[in-house]
Structures are given as structure tokens and as C-alpha cells.
Amino acid sequence: MFRKIRRIKNEISIEDAKELLRTNKRAAFSVHGDDGYPYTVPIDFYYDEPENRIYFHSVRAGHKIDSIKANDKVCFTTWNDGERENGDWAYYVSSCVVFGRAILIEDRALTEEKVRIFALKYYPSAEEVEEEIRKDIQGVQLVAIDIEHISGKRVHEK
């Protein structure tokens, strides 16, 4: 059902792709948007490996949420900053592409639990996380991506 990476020599292991999910902080999230156009937005995210899910939050209404309601099939891509090998000016960049189905989480206790874990990845302190949750959790729409396929590759930008 999902295509294999065409240039097999660039493929990285699933474990290396998951490492990008564990360590990266930003990604591009794509849905089937209005009138058949793709719609991609940058997001912050949290990868829950035991659940095989990616979590992120949104406001409760808008293009992204409407698109998920219309078609839950989504794509998620994250990549690193790359690294250079000695004597080479061009970077080697690794990326991970995930295909899955987006779920709008309606359980408020689960939303708060996952937002807390997610926020600790970004905020400098647990106190700041708790303050933000206290102020804004009522307006948060938690989104989960149930992962159906992961692939990754490393390319030389030359």
C-alpha cells in the first residue's frame, strides 16, 4: 500500500527514523485541504512510541481541524539540521515521513495528560507548563496520529 523509497541507498532504518521522531521538535503536517488542495502546516509534536502515536495540539476550529474531519488520512514529515563530513561543504540531512490517520481526542483528562507530557518537551520548567495548562487547556484540541507507515532517508544535499 505504501511506496518503498526509490533510492534504496538513501534509506535509513526504522529505528533511525524513530530517533528523529523522539528528538526533533518541529514537523510539517499535511492534510487533504479544501477543493482537493493539500494543506501543510508547521507543528510542534510529541512522539509516544509505546502507543505508536504522534500527538500535537491545535485550536478547536479551523482549516486543519475541518480537513481532519473530512478525511483522516494524513502525512507528517520531520527532518534534522543535517551534518557535514570532514572536507565536504554539503550537508547530509535525515528525514522521517509518517503516514497515518488523525484522531481528534475529545477526552479532556487524556488531553491534559498528553499536553503536559508534550509541553515538557518545549517549556523550560514544569511550573510554566502547569500555568499554561491552567490558563489555556479549555481551548486545546488534542490531535493524535495513529501511525500506519514510517520511512526515513538520508540525502546528501549536493
Secondary structure, DSSP 8 states (H G I E B T S, - for coil): -----SSGGGB--HHHHHHHHHH--EEEEEEE-GGG-EEEEEEE-EEETTTTEEEEEE-SSSHHHHHHHH--EEEEEEE---B--TT--S-EEEEEEEEEEEEEE--HHHHHHHHHHHHHTTSS-HHHHHHHHHHHGGG-EEEEEEEEEEEEEEEE--
